[in-house]
């Protein structure tokens, strides 16, 4: 059984990103610490975990080299304060509230709190730290509020901005940060880690890592959300086309209701899109080898674009998920 997924502030063991930690630590030890760091890489790669590790070090937690270059002792008072969300020199901006309620983004009022926070001297530490997880969730007004703070670097202040898609951020915001890149470790190096965390065999752990593009944390969250079942459902749907199991589809559509239904719906469409892309590429290569015209690639591209657009429309226009799912099935049957 999968254990509960800890929040990044509660994670002390950290593997696979030693290069990023060493680069940050080197800048700190040389007195060249930049006031703003843009932590970029795939979602679930460990960027937020790094941000809290860096915060512990900057806020004065005792180092623990056995836990990596930026490792800190879990029982240190600073570590305990951060875990309790009670450290006076740390502010965190995030989309989800602490009680678990999801919001559409980080509101501007919270971003506007940064200047007042950094205007104060550190209360108990060498620095004051702001973690923004993730900068991608800043709405335009909030992003501009953060930019104003970056334009006037705070003395003894450091901002750590997590970003899964830095290309979507304001260019002026990106230009004022030092970029630190996080890349997934090889899949083979992560299989045992994922298998141990979620209690799966090697084959299923590999499937999750493939879905997560090698990001361990995302693979763990996908497992908890039921991604393996969603992937099997997508495989069954595509394998049966143009036929469909109406009873199974009705049961699946009913499971899309409620908050968790939204997660399940997004997973199903995500797995459909990925499997369609893989099938189209395989068919196109076969057609090319046989001198065909690659019509399979065109059909696959149409199907992929339709599924991706449907997922986006449900999110932005608030369409009924069950209706959207049946519409997707009808269009897939027509394309098949």
C-alpha positions as CSV (number, residue, x, y, z in Angstrom):
1,X,0.0,0.0,0.0
2,X,1.2,3.5,-0.8
3,X,2.2,5.6,2.2
4,X,1.0,9.2,2.6
5,X,2.9,11.6,0.4
6,X,4.8,14.1,2.6
7,X,4.8,17.8,1.9
8,X,8.2,19.0,0.6
9,X,8.8,20.9,3.9
10,X,8.7,17.5,5.7
11,X,11.3,15.8,3.4
12,X,14.8,15.5,4.6
13,X,16.3,12.7,2.5
14,X,17.1,13.9,-1.0
15,X,18.8,12.1,-3.9
16,X,19.5,12.7,-7.5
17,X,19.9,16.5,-7.5
18,X,23.4,16.8,-5.9
19,X,24.7,19.0,-8.7
20,X,22.0,21.7,-8.1
21,X,22.6,21.6,-4.3
22,X,26.4,21.9,-4.8
23,X,25.9,24.9,-7.1
24,X,23.7,26.7,-4.6
25,X,26.0,25.8,-1.7
26,X,29.1,27.0,-3.6
27,X,27.4,30.4,-4.3
28,X,26.6,30.7,-0.6
29,X,30.0,29.8,0.6
30,X,31.7,32.2,-1.8
31,X,29.5,35.1,-0.8
32,X,27.9,35.2,-4.2
33,X,24.4,34.2,-3.3
34,X,21.9,35.7,-5.7
35,X,18.8,37.3,-4.2
36,X,16.4,35.3,-6.5
37,X,16.6,31.7,-7.8
38,X,14.4,30.3,-10.5
39,X,14.2,26.5,-9.9
40,X,13.2,24.9,-13.2
41,X,12.5,21.4,-14.4
42,X,9.6,18.9,-14.7
43,X,6.9,18.8,-12.1
44,X,7.6,16.4,-9.4
45,X,11.4,16.4,-9.8
46,X,12.1,17.8,-6.3
47,X,12.3,21.6,-6.9
48,X,10.0,22.5,-3.9
49,X,11.9,20.0,-1.7
50,X,15.1,21.7,-2.7
51,X,13.6,25.1,-1.9
52,X,12.8,24.0,1.7
53,X,16.3,22.4,2.0
54,X,17.9,25.7,0.9
55,X,15.6,27.6,3.3
56,X,16.6,25.5,6.2
57,X,20.3,26.1,5.5
58,X,19.8,29.9,5.0
59,X,17.7,30.2,8.2
60,X,20.4,28.6,10.2
61,X,19.5,24.9,10.7
62,X,22.4,22.7,11.7
63,X,23.9,20.9,8.7
64,X,23.7,17.1,8.4
65,X,26.0,16.0,5.6
66,X,24.6,12.4,5.7
67,X,21.4,13.9,4.1
68,X,23.2,15.5,1.2
69,X,25.0,18.8,0.5
70,X,22.1,20.9,1.8
71,X,21.0,18.3,4.4
72,X,19.8,19.7,7.7
73,X,19.1,17.9,11.0
74,X,15.3,17.2,11.3
75,X,15.3,17.8,15.0
76,X,16.9,21.2,14.8
77,X,14.7,24.0,16.1
78,X,14.7,25.7,12.7
79,X,13.6,22.5,11.0
80,X,10.8,22.0,13.5
81,X,9.6,25.6,13.0
82,X,9.5,25.2,9.3
83,X,7.6,22.0,9.5
84,X,5.1,23.7,11.8
85,X,4.8,26.6,9.4
86,X,5.8,28.9,12.2
87,X,9.2,30.3,11.3
88,X,9.1,34.2,11.4
89,X,11.6,34.6,8.6
90,X,10.0,32.4,6.0
91,X,7.0,33.2,3.9
92,X,5.4,30.7,1.4
93,X,3.2,31.6,-1.5
94,X,1.3,28.7,-3.0
95,X,-1.8,27.9,-4.9
96,X,-3.4,25.5,-2.5
97,X,-4.3,26.7,1.0
98,X,-2.8,24.9,4.1
99,X,-6.2,23.2,4.7
100,X,-5.9,21.5,1.3
101,X,-8.4,23.6,-0.6
102,X,-7.3,24.2,-4.3
103,X,-7.4,27.7,-5.8
104,X,-7.0,28.7,-9.4
105,X,-3.8,30.5,-8.7
106,X,-1.8,32.6,-6.2
107,X,-3.8,35.8,-5.5
108,X,-2.3,39.2,-5.9
109,X,-3.0,40.1,-2.2
110,X,-0.5,37.5,-1.1
111,X,2.1,38.5,-3.6
112,X,1.8,42.1,-2.4
113,X,2.7,41.0,1.1
114,X,6.3,40.4,0.0
115,X,7.6,44.0,0.2
116,X,6.4,44.4,3.8
117,X,7.9,41.0,4.7
118,X,11.3,41.9,3.2
119,X,11.2,45.4,4.6
120,X,11.8,43.9,8.1
121,X,15.1,42.7,9.4
122,X,15.4,38.9,10.0
123,X,13.9,38.1,13.3
124,X,15.9,35.1,14.3
125,X,18.1,34.1,11.2
126,X,20.8,35.4,8.9
127,X,18.2,35.8,6.0
128,X,14.5,36.2,5.3
129,X,13.2,33.7,2.7
130,X,10.3,33.6,0.4
131,X,9.3,30.4,-1.4
132,X,6.9,30.7,-4.3
133,X,5.5,27.2,-5.3
134,X,4.9,27.6,-8.1
135,X,5.6,30.8,-9.9
136,X,3.5,29.4,-12.8
137,X,0.5,29.8,-10.5
138,X,0.9,33.6,-10.2
139,X,-1.9,35.5,-12.0
140,X,-0.7,38.5,-14.1
141,X,-1.2,41.0,-11.2
142,X,0.5,38.7,-8.7
143,X,3.4,38.2,-11.1
144,X,3.9,42.0,-11.4
145,X,3.8,42.3,-7.6
146,X,6.6,39.7,-7.3
147,X,8.5,41.5,-10.1
148,X,8.5,44.8,-8.1
149,X,10.2,42.9,-5.2
150,X,12.8,41.4,-7.6
151,X,13.5,44.9,-9.1
152,X,14.4,46.1,-5.6
153,X,16.5,43.2,-4.2
154,X,15.9,43.0,-0.4
155,X,18.9,43.1,1.8
156,X,19.5,39.7,3.4
157,X,16.5,38.4,1.5
158,X,16.3,35.5,-0.9
159,X,13.4,34.4,-3.1
160,X,13.1,30.8,-4.3
161,X,10.7,30.5,-7.2
162,X,9.6,27.0,-8.4
163,X,8.6,26.8,-12.0
164,X,7.5,23.8,-14.1
165,X,7.2,25.9,-17.3
166,X,9.5,28.9,-17.1
167,X,8.6,29.9,-20.7
168,X,5.2,31.1,-19.5
169,X,6.7,33.5,-17.0
170,X,7.2,37.2,-17.6
171,X,10.6,37.6,-19.4
172,X,11.4,40.5,-17.0
173,X,10.8,38.1,-14.0
174,X,13.0,35.4,-15.5
175,X,15.8,37.9,-16.2
176,X,16.1,38.9,-12.6
177,X,16.6,35.4,-11.3
178,X,19.5,33.0,-11.4
179,X,18.3,29.8,-13.1
180,X,18.9,26.5,-11.4
181,X,18.0,23.5,-13.6
182,X,16.7,20.1,-12.2
183,X,16.8,17.1,-14.5
184,X,15.3,13.7,-13.9
185,X,17.7,10.9,-13.0
186,X,17.8,7.9,-15.3
187,X,14.6,5.8,-15.1
188,X,16.6,2.7,-14.1
189,X,18.0,4.6,-11.1
190,X,14.5,5.5,-9.8
191,X,12.6,2.2,-10.3
192,X,13.5,0.8,-6.9
193,X,12.8,4.1,-5.1
194,X,9.3,4.4,-6.7
195,X,8.6,0.7,-6.1
196,X,9.5,1.0,-2.4
197,X,7.4,4.2,-1.9
198,X,4.2,2.9,-3.5
199,X,4.6,-0.8,-3.0
200,X,4.7,-1.9,-6.7
201,X,6.7,-4.3,-8.7
202,X,9.4,-3.2,-11.2
203,X,7.1,-3.3,-14.2
204,X,4.5,-1.0,-12.7
205,X,7.1,1.3,-11.2
206,X,8.6,1.7,-14.6
207,X,5.2,2.5,-16.1
208,X,4.7,5.2,-13.5
209,X,8.1,6.7,-14.2
210,X,7.5,6.7,-17.9
211,X,4.2,8.6,-17.4
212,X,6.0,11.0,-15.1
213,X,8.9,11.5,-17.5
214,X,11.3,10.3,-14.9
215,X,10.2,12.6,-12.1
216,X,10.1,10.6,-8.9
217,X,7.7,12.8,-7.0
218,X,5.2,13.0,-9.8
219,X,5.4,9.2,-10.2
220,X,4.5,8.9,-6.5
221,X,1.6,11.3,-6.8
222,X,0.4,9.5,-10.0
223,X,0.3,6.2,-8.1
224,X,-1.7,7.7,-5.3
225,X,-4.2,9.2,-7.8
226,X,-4.8,5.9,-9.6
227,X,-2.8,6.5,-12.7
228,X,-2.1,2.8,-13.4
229,X,-5.8,2.1,-13.5
230,X,-6.4,5.1,-15.7
231,X,-3.6,4.0,-18.0
232,X,-5.2,0.5,-18.3
233,X,-8.6,2.1,-19.0
234,X,-7.1,4.2,-21.8
235,X,-5.4,1.1,-23.3
236,X,-8.7,-0.8,-23.2
237,X,-10.6,2.1,-24.8
238,X,-8.2,2.5,-27.7
239,X,-7.7,-1.2,-28.2
240,X,-11.5,-1.7,-28.6
241,X,-12.2,1.1,-31.1
242,X,-14.4,1.7,-33.0
243,X,-16.4,-0.5,-30.5
244,X,-16.9,0.5,-26.9
245,X,-18.0,-1.4,-23.8
246,X,-21.1,0.8,-23.0
247,X,-21.5,-0.6,-19.4
248,X,-17.8,0.0,-18.6
249,X,-17.9,3.5,-20.1
250,X,-21.0,4.4,-18.1
251,X,-19.3,3.3,-14.9
252,X,-16.2,5.3,-15.8
253,X,-18.2,8.4,-16.6
254,X,-20.0,8.2,-13.3
255,X,-16.6,8.1,-11.5
256,X,-15.9,11.6,-12.9
257,X,-18.2,13.3,-10.4
258,X,-17.0,15.2,-7.4
259,X,-13.5,16.7,-6.6
260,X,-11.7,13.4,-7.0
261,X,-13.7,12.8,-10.2
262,X,-11.9,15.8,-11.7
263,X,-8.5,14.2,-11.0
264,X,-9.7,10.9,-12.5
265,X,-11.0,12.6,-15.6
266,X,-7.8,14.5,-16.2
267,X,-5.8,11.3,-15.7
268,X,-7.9,9.4,-18.3
269,X,-7.6,12.1,-20.9
270,X,-3.9,12.5,-20.2
271,X,-3.3,8.8,-20.7
272,X,-5.5,8.7,-23.8
273,X,-3.4,11.5,-25.3
274,X,-0.1,9.9,-24.5
275,X,-1.1,6.5,-25.8
276,X,-2.5,8.0,-29.0
277,X,0.8,9.8,-29.6
278,X,2.7,6.6,-29.1
279,X,0.4,4.6,-31.4
280,X,0.5,7.2,-34.1
281,X,4.3,7.4,-34.0
282,X,4.6,3.6,-34.2
283,X,2.2,3.4,-37.1
284,X,3.9,6.3,-38.9
285,X,7.3,4.6,-38.7
286,X,5.8,1.3,-40.0
287,X,4.2,3.2,-42.9
288,X,7.4,5.0,-43.7
289,X,9.4,1.7,-43.7
290,X,6.8,0.2,-46.1
291,X,6.7,3.2,-48.4
292,X,3.2,4.3,-47.1
293,X,2.0,7.9,-47.0
294,X,1.7,8.1,-43.2
295,X,-2.0,8.7,-43.0
296,X,-1.9,7.0,-39.6
297,X,0.2,9.9,-38.3
298,X,-2.4,12.4,-39.6
299,X,-5.3,10.6,-37.9
300,X,-3.2,10.3,-34.7
301,X,-2.4,14.0,-34.7
302,X,-6.1,14.8,-35.1
303,X,-7.1,12.5,-32.3
304,X,-4.3,13.8,-30.0
305,X,-5.3,17.4,-30.6
306,X,-8.9,16.7,-30.0
307,X,-8.3,15.0,-26.6
308,X,-5.9,17.7,-25.4
309,X,-8.4,20.4,-26.5
310,X,-11.2,18.6,-24.6
311,X,-9.2,18.5,-21.4
312,X,-8.5,22.2,-21.7
313,X,-12.1,23.1,-22.5
314,X,-13.4,21.2,-19.5
315,X,-11.0,23.2,-17.3
316,X,-11.6,26.6,-18.7
317,X,-15.3,26.5,-19.7
318,X,-16.4,24.2,-16.9
319,X,-18.0,21.6,-19.1
320,X,-19.7,18.5,-17.6
321,X,-17.0,15.9,-17.4
322,X,-19.3,12.9,-18.3
323,X,-20.7,14.7,-21.4
324,X,-17.1,15.7,-22.4
325,X,-16.0,12.1,-22.0
326,X,-18.8,10.7,-24.2
327,X,-18.1,13.4,-26.8
328,X,-14.4,12.3,-26.8
329,X,-15.4,8.7,-27.3
330,X,-17.7,9.6,-30.3
331,X,-14.9,11.6,-31.9
332,X,-12.3,8.9,-31.4
333,X,-14.7,6.3,-33.0
334,X,-15.1,8.6,-36.0
335,X,-11.4,9.1,-36.4
336,X,-10.7,5.3,-35.9
